[in-house]
Structure formats: structure tokens, C-alpha cells
Amino acid sequence: MPRFCLRLVSAAESIQKAVYELSKAGQALDSSDFSTASAVLGCNAWIVDVKAALSTVSKSAEEQNEADSFGTALASLQTAVSAKDTEGSKSAFVASASTLEKWSSLTGFSEQIKGL
């Protein structure tokens, strides 16, 4: 398999993992379980991996902008969860999910990713 194809497979796996982890964080936030949400959103490899995947795959300025927006939204989510800010956490969660969904649509990954 060509190296470029392997990078796309790896990116898809990283993005799918991020969707799964964000879903876990969202479920925790729905029940105001900041401890679980904080554990999911803490210093975890999936965060580094998804940011790298988005950056690697993004080719156009619009795709890169959405990748950057996801990183910003995710950082806001981490901050809000650390502060146990219920409304801020929910707002940042929606922003994170929305930007990841838009990025996936722009890049054609939306058909490969489950749960968006």
C-alpha cells in the first residue's frame, strides 16, 4: 500500500478515536461527571493524534482553518471542564463536535467516520 494511503488510514483511525472519546466526554458532561470528562480530555494521546491527523490531511486553507478551529474548541472544552463550568463545557463540546464534523465533510472523511 502506498505511504500516502497508509497516512490516510492512520488519520481516519485517529479521527474515529477522537469521535469516540468526545462522545465519552459528552456523556460524562450530560451527567455533570466532570471527573470522567476531565480524565477523557486530559493529556491523552488521542488529542495529539487527532490534531496531527487533521493537520496532515488538510490541504486547502478552509480545511486547515477548520482543523485549527477544532484545536481551539477542544482547548476551550478542556479549560471549561477543568473549571467545572457546565454551560461553558456544553458550549465548547458542541463547538468541538461541529468543527470536526465540518472538517470531515470538507475533506471527504465524513463517510468513513462513524458517530459524527
KOLKEPA-253390 format. One line per field, with one value per residue (C-alpha): residue number from 0; x, y negated, z negated. Coordinates in Angstrom, 2 decimals. Layout:
! residues N
resi <- (NUM	...)
px <- (X	...)
py <- (Y	...)
pz <- (Z	...)
END
This chain:
! residues 116
resi <- (0	1	2	3	4	5	6	7	8	9	10	11	12	13	14	15	16	17	18	19	20	21	22	23	24	25	26	27	28	29	30	31	32	33	34	35	36	37	38	39	40	41	42	43	44	45	46	47	48	49	50	51	52	53	54	55	56	57	58	59	60	61	62	63	64	65	66	67	68	69	70	71	72	73	74	75	76	77	78	79	80	81	82	83	84	85	86	87	88	89	90	91	92	93	94	95	96	97	98	99	100	101	102	103	104	105	106	107	108	109	110	111	112	113	114	115)
px <- (0.00	1.43	2.68	0.05	-2.72	-1.27	-1.32	-4.99	-5.85	-3.95	-5.69	-9.11	-8.31	-7.18	-10.29	-12.55	-10.85	-11.42	-15.13	-15.34	-13.51	-15.54	-18.68	-17.50	-16.76	-20.18	-21.93	-19.99	-20.92	-24.59	-24.50	-22.23	-19.46	-16.52	-14.11	-14.71	-14.80	-11.51	-9.92	-11.03	-9.92	-6.69	-3.24	-4.15	-2.51	-5.77	-5.70	-2.19	-3.04	-6.23	-4.59	-1.74	-4.20	-6.26	-3.15	-1.69	-4.84	-5.89	-4.91	-6.96	-6.98	-10.60	-9.74	-6.77	-8.96	-11.44	-8.59	-7.32	-10.86	-11.19	-7.98	-9.21	-12.63	-11.03	-8.75	-11.81	-13.55	-10.58	-10.48	-14.22	-14.16	-11.20	-13.16	-16.28	-18.16	-21.30	-22.54	-19.07	-18.33	-21.51	-20.92	-17.31	-18.35	-20.83	-18.18	-15.65	-18.08	-19.35	-15.89	-14.81	-17.97	-17.42	-13.77	-14.80	-17.32	-14.81	-12.16	-14.47	-13.82	-17.44	-18.32	-15.53	-16.17	-18.97	-20.82	-20.45)
py <- (0.00	-3.44	-5.55	-8.25	-5.65	-4.46	-8.05	-8.37	-5.12	-6.26	-9.65	-8.01	-5.82	-8.86	-10.81	-7.86	-7.54	-11.27	-10.90	-8.01	-9.94	-13.11	-11.01	-9.65	-13.19	-14.38	-11.58	-12.48	-16.15	-15.24	-13.76	-16.54	-13.99	-16.36	-13.78	-11.39	-14.21	-15.53	-12.09	-11.71	-15.22	-15.31	-14.77	-11.82	-10.51	-10.70	-14.50	-14.73	-12.13	-13.81	-17.23	-15.72	-13.85	-16.96	-18.96	-16.24	-15.70	-19.36	-20.63	-23.79	-26.93	-26.21	-22.70	-23.99	-26.71	-24.08	-21.97	-25.00	-25.79	-22.26	-22.64	-25.92	-24.48	-21.42	-23.63	-25.63	-22.39	-21.25	-24.60	-24.63	-21.05	-21.83	-24.79	-22.61	-25.17	-23.32	-25.79	-26.55	-22.83	-22.14	-25.08	-24.07	-20.45	-21.49	-23.71	-20.85	-18.38	-20.88	-21.85	-18.22	-17.41	-20.33	-19.39	-15.79	-16.99	-19.28	-16.57	-13.70	-11.83	-12.08	-8.87	-6.96	-8.24	-6.75	-8.76	-12.26)
pz <- (0.00	0.89	-2.00	-1.34	-1.67	-4.97	-6.26	-5.31	-7.08	-10.15	-10.02	-9.77	-12.78	-14.80	-13.88	-14.70	-18.10	-18.71	-17.91	-20.36	-23.10	-22.53	-22.80	-26.15	-27.33	-26.15	-28.02	-31.16	-30.77	-30.33	-33.82	-35.22	-35.74	-35.44	-36.83	-33.92	-31.36	-32.72	-32.51	-28.88	-27.90	-29.89	-28.44	-26.25	-23.09	-21.12	-21.34	-19.92	-17.28	-16.05	-15.83	-13.81	-11.57	-10.86	-10.06	-7.83	-5.79	-5.47	-2.04	-1.49	-3.62	-4.58	-5.74	-7.74	-9.25	-10.46	-11.83	-13.75	-14.94	-16.25	-18.23	-19.69	-20.55	-22.14	-24.26	-25.36	-26.26	-28.34	-30.15	-30.83	-32.12	-34.39	-35.79	-36.16	-34.07	-32.99	-30.38	-29.05	-28.77	-26.84	-24.51	-23.86	-23.34	-20.64	-19.02	-19.03	-17.52	-14.95	-13.71	-13.49	-11.56	-9.16	-8.66	-7.93	-5.38	-3.67	-3.39	-2.47	-5.71	-6.86	-5.03	-6.80	-10.32	-12.40	-15.03	-13.66)
END
